[in-house]
Amino acid sequence: MIRLPFLKPRVPAVASLYGDIVAAARKPAVYRDFGVVDDFEGRFEYLTLVSTLVLRRLRELGVVAVPAGQELVDHLFADLDNGLRLAGTGDLSVGKKMKKMAQGFYGRAAAYTAALEEGETALREALARNLYGNRLAPEAIASGLLAEIDALCGRLRPASLDALLNGKVLSGEKPPARKP
């Protein structure tokens, strides 16, 4: 689908939401205590998980949140593209790597979404396969990580679109009042 920038709905506050996602995905405990590898791939994997939780909530909010969801995905991939370039990936390789990352992102998002609907066993299996690259058996995944995911879902569940766009839902901070 061709999308022209001047026809695309803009959701400027999505930068705050993305910042909240990144902050949640960079919590040191995830890497220190739960064994997620702290490198580009590990951070990508956990960022994908947290983003999936937010996109899932945006889908629940219905048609009013569709532009925010698309803008969020666009913002995420622009940031990943920039990260690859800053890491020294050549222009000719960026496109191939981004295609592979997009396929990974959407595949993992589908797996996590299905697993969250199915329950803990399915979620453990999806985490073992994706987040841990099969380095851990599903039953070896720290219960603290499952509690962290549950806490994120608990913060997202009652969140309105405005609250999400304010960017303080995942951190648990009370957002400042929005100015009209």
Steps between C-alpha positions, in 0.01 A plus 500: 500500500634842407465756776569862434635692802258791459199262497613295798322577828752642744505416869776725633469374857605151392860603575410511871338157476805362320725651767293322766536170312877543465535586870305187593705290258829626644426423865829362635326224697382336177860446392664464840244283680307318228783399266402693189820560306600867515605550139329635188307179439394456862384860522314461170329186631384664822401821319289283269327340799421831671388657170272203440333555837436865411379423148267241645350767728470744211308235302265458795427874492354463151503712189586822684844355586586366152699810393696492827581132450628555148696808603653303788618222269638758255682675785642172631637396162644846431681474833628149419617620158682789666654263755638276225650798321656636820648156565679527165277286280552605140218648295487195272453266797246705697206409276571126524543516875186708544300250293624216719424700816149585376429134430632410844299774666169405341559127551582549867212742550260238363655228718488713816145615432380141454697383805355773721153379405587134562661535842823458693623178337466647151662825612795312653544310173487820292749672733736201495491486120521874427633703791749234605573343161437153648788545749253436784233238538152651542482385863835667575373848417507716813163551664615861554493556124146366481407728790656795314299421186186463712571836668542669160171348382337616822613858438388487138159340558321811637702753295316733266651616174579839654673336796710284266593797285611692811771238535484413868291181506775238489721681746211524743551875535201727516494697173488878508171659405476558126463858392210567265 
